[in-house]
Amino acid sequence: MDSTASTSLASLWDQVFGSQPDPDLWVVIATLVAALAVIVPHGVWRVSRNAITIAHEGGHGLVALLTGRSLSGIRLHSDTSGLTVSRGKPTGLGMILTAAAGYTAPPLLGLGGAALLAAGHITALLWLATALLVAMLVMIRNAYGALTVIATGGTFLLVSWLAGPQVQAAFAYAVAWFLLLGGVRPAFELQAKRRRGGAGDSDADQLSRLTHVPAGMWLFLFHAVSLCSLIGGGRWLLEV
């Protein structure tokens, strides 16, 4: 390898894995407000929730693979629901962890993103998110799901390649806030559906059948993970 190539690789490595300066506090606050603006209004949430569904189903898929299950495919639907199918033992720890990964994935991803941003690794966050979306695309089994993941991944790719440092920082902080805040609302929505007698085959109900622990306790776990992630991640993001 010649010196020019070595220098280019070293520069790329430093660009991706090096640290970048923190944005101004007003940028962090502005991205927080922007995230709330696409989460709180019901009409906007019906669209933006698709991104949370990507993280939700991606969490199921990733944990299924990590626990030794065979991932058959992932489907994302226009009503913001999704389905991840894996093969393996229908009971046991692997199945329990896979079922529990959906509602906990978005807030935990937001917490991980906040940790990276607190360490100044803005570009690394964008590239890691792009890599995860590309890996997920391979397992998508329907057209709507593929379009959704391609559009999301394409946005990350364009920002990480073409945008300047300030735009990258604002985008990364907006994504982290969105995952942290958007990870809270689905558990409350599930709780409301179950109160009305719906969602009988939800993740909480599946976990109840697998563990003989009441579904309400699993809902409590989802709430605890999302709220604790929001508190911890929010503190990291605001420490600029």
C-alpha positions in Angstrom: 0.0 0.0 0.0 1.5 3.3 -1.0 1.8 6.3 1.3 -1.1 8.2 -0.4 -3.5 5.3 0.3 -2.3 5.0 3.8 -2.8 8.7 4.4 -6.3 8.5 3.0 -7.2 5.5 5.1 -5.8 7.2 8.2 -7.8 10.4 7.4 -11.0 8.4 6.9 -10.4 6.5 10.1 -9.9 9.7 12.0 -12.9 11.3 10.4 -15.2 8.5 11.4 -13.9 7.4 14.8 -12.3 10.6 15.9 -14.2 13.1 18.1 -16.0 16.2 16.9 -16.7 19.4 18.8 -20.0 19.6 20.7 -22.7 21.8 19.2 -23.9 24.9 21.0 -26.6 24.4 23.6 -29.2 26.2 21.5 -28.7 23.5 18.8 -29.3 20.7 21.4 -32.4 22.5 22.6 -33.7 23.1 19.1 -33.3 19.4 18.2 -35.2 18.5 21.3 -38.0 20.8 20.3 -37.9 19.4 16.7 -38.1 15.8 18.1 -41.1 16.7 20.2 -42.8 18.3 17.2 -42.8 15.0 15.3 -43.7 12.9 18.3 -46.4 14.7 20.2 -49.0 15.7 17.4 -50.9 12.5 16.6 -51.1 13.2 12.8 -47.4 13.7 12.5 -46.7 10.7 14.8 -48.6 8.4 12.5 -45.8 9.1 9.9 -42.7 9.5 12.1 -43.6 6.3 14.1 -42.4 4.3 11.1 -38.8 5.1 12.2 -39.6 3.7 15.7 -41.0 0.6 14.0 -37.7 0.2 12.1 -35.8 0.2 15.5 -38.4 -2.0 17.1 -38.3 -4.7 14.5 -34.6 -4.3 14.1 -34.2 -5.0 17.8 -36.2 -8.2 17.5 -34.1 -9.3 14.6 -30.7 -8.4 16.1 -31.4 -10.2 19.4 -32.8 -13.2 17.6 -29.4 -13.5 15.7 -27.4 -12.9 18.9 -29.2 -15.6 20.8 -28.7 -18.2 18.0 -32.0 -18.1 16.3 -32.4 -18.1 12.5 -33.9 -14.8 11.2 -36.4 -15.5 8.4 -37.4 -12.0 7.6 -38.8 -8.6 8.7 -41.9 -6.8 7.4 -42.8 -3.2 7.9 -46.3 -2.0 7.2 -47.8 1.3 6.3 -49.9 1.4 9.5 -46.6 1.5 11.4 -46.9 -2.1 12.6 -44.2 -4.7 11.8 -43.4 -8.4 12.0 -40.1 -10.2 12.6 -40.1 -13.9 12.0 -37.3 -16.1 13.5 -36.9 -19.8 13.7 -35.6 -21.8 16.6 -36.8 -23.2 20.0 -40.2 -21.7 20.7 -39.5 -21.3 24.4 -36.5 -20.5 26.5 -34.2 -17.6 27.1 -33.5 -16.8 23.4 -37.2 -16.5 22.6 -37.8 -14.4 25.7 -35.0 -12.0 24.9 -36.1 -11.7 21.3 -39.7 -10.9 22.3 -38.5 -8.4 24.9 -36.2 -6.6 22.5 -38.8 -4.8 20.4 -40.2 -2.1 22.8 -36.8 -1.7 24.5 -34.7 -1.3 21.3 -35.6 2.3 20.4 -34.9 3.9 23.8 -31.8 1.8 24.3 -30.5 2.8 20.8 -31.2 6.4 21.8 -29.3 5.9 25.0 -26.4 4.4 23.1 -26.5 7.3 20.6 -26.5 9.8 23.5 -23.4 8.1 24.9 -21.6 8.4 21.6 -22.6 12.0 21.2 -21.5 12.8 24.8 -18.1 11.4 23.8 -18.0 13.6 20.7 -18.4 10.7 18.2 -21.0 12.3 15.9 -19.8 10.9 12.6 -19.4 7.4 14.2 -23.0 7.5 15.2 -24.1 8.4 11.7 -22.0 5.6 10.1 -23.1 3.0 12.6 -26.7 3.8 12.1 -26.2 3.6 8.3 -24.5 0.2 8.7 -27.3 -1.2 10.8 -29.9 0.0 8.3 -28.1 -1.6 5.4 -27.8 -4.9 7.4 -31.6 -4.7 8.2 -32.4 -4.1 4.5 -31.1 -7.5 3.6 -33.8 -9.1 5.8 -36.8 -7.0 4.7 -39.4 -9.1 2.9 -41.9 -6.5 1.6 -41.8 -3.5 -0.7 -43.1 -0.9 1.8 -40.5 -2.0 4.3 -37.7 -1.9 1.8 -38.7 1.6 0.7 -38.9 2.8 4.3 -35.5 1.4 5.2 -33.8 2.7 2.0 -35.2 6.2 2.5 -34.1 6.2 6.1 -30.6 4.8 5.4 -30.2 7.1 2.4 -30.9 10.1 4.6 -28.2 9.0 7.1 -25.8 8.4 4.2 -26.3 11.8 2.6 -25.9 13.6 5.9 -22.7 11.7 6.8 -21.1 12.2 3.4 -22.3 15.6 2.2 -23.3 17.7 5.2 -21.0 19.9 7.1 -20.1 19.4 10.8 -22.8 21.6 12.2 -25.5 19.9 10.1 -24.2 16.5 11.0 -24.3 17.4 14.7 -27.8 18.8 14.6 -29.0 15.7 12.7 -27.3 13.3 15.1 -28.8 15.0 18.1 -32.2 15.1 16.6 -32.0 11.4 15.9 -30.9 10.6 19.5 -33.7 12.8 20.9 -36.2 11.2 18.6 -35.3 7.7 19.7 -35.3 8.6 23.4 -38.6 10.4 23.3 -40.2 8.3 20.6 -39.3 5.2 22.6 -41.5 6.3 25.4 -44.8 6.7 23.6 -45.3 3.1 22.1 -45.5 1.5 25.6 -48.2 3.9 26.6 -50.1 3.2 23.4 -49.8 -0.5 24.0 -51.1 -0.1 27.5 -54.1 1.9 26.2 -54.9 -0.8 23.6 -54.8 -3.5 26.2 -57.0 -1.5 28.5 -59.6 -1.5 25.7 -59.3 -5.2 25.2 -57.1 -5.1 22.1 -53.5 -6.1 21.3 -54.0 -9.6 22.7 -51.0 -10.9 20.8 -48.7 -8.0 21.7 -45.1 -8.5 22.8 -46.1 -8.2 26.4 -48.7 -10.9 26.0 -46.3 -13.2 24.2 -43.8 -12.7 27.0 -46.5 -13.5 29.6 -47.2 -16.8 27.9 -43.5 -17.6 27.7 -42.6 -16.7 31.3 -46.0 -17.0 33.1 -45.3 -13.4 34.4 -48.3 -11.1 34.0 -48.2 -8.9 30.8 -48.6 -5.9 33.1 -45.2 -6.6 34.6 -43.6 -6.7 31.1 -45.4 -3.4 30.3 -43.8 -2.0 33.5 -40.4 -3.2 32.2 -41.0 -1.4 28.9 -41.9 1.8 30.7 -39.0 1.5 33.0 -36.4 1.0 30.2 -37.8 3.8 28.1 -38.1 6.4 30.9 -34.7 5.6 32.4 -33.1 5.8 29.0 -34.8 9.1 28.4 -33.5 10.5 31.7 -30.0 9.2 31.4 -29.7 10.0 27.7 -31.2 13.4 28.1 -28.7 14.3 30.7 -25.8 13.2 28.4 -27.2 15.2 25.5 -27.6 18.4 27.6 -24.1 18.2 29.0 -22.5 20.2 26.1 
